[in-house]
Amino acid sequence: WLPSYNRYVEISSCSNFVDYQARRMNIKYRTRDGKTGFVHTLNGSGLAVGRTTAAILENFQNADGSVRVPDVLVPYMGTDIIK
């Protein structure tokens, strides 16, 4: 949820490009009987950093402008508040 947009936004994705990219790059596989074909390629992003950061900042901001770090991120951030 991104309050500034007043809606949910995509922060991760996975796409199957089938053989489109492989045809352009000429990436093929060969079967045991010698036949060739184009591989299928995938594209994925675990987390879009900019949108994820914006969502955390907007959803965890306090009235004084500080940001409460979500509990699961405290061990990585080393703090529970950003001032």
Buried (B, 14 or more C-beta within 10 A) or exposed (E): EBEEEEEEEEBEEEEEEEBEBBBEEEEEEEEEEEEEEBEBBEEEEEEBEEBBEBBBBBEBBEEEEEBBBEEEEEEEEEEEEBE
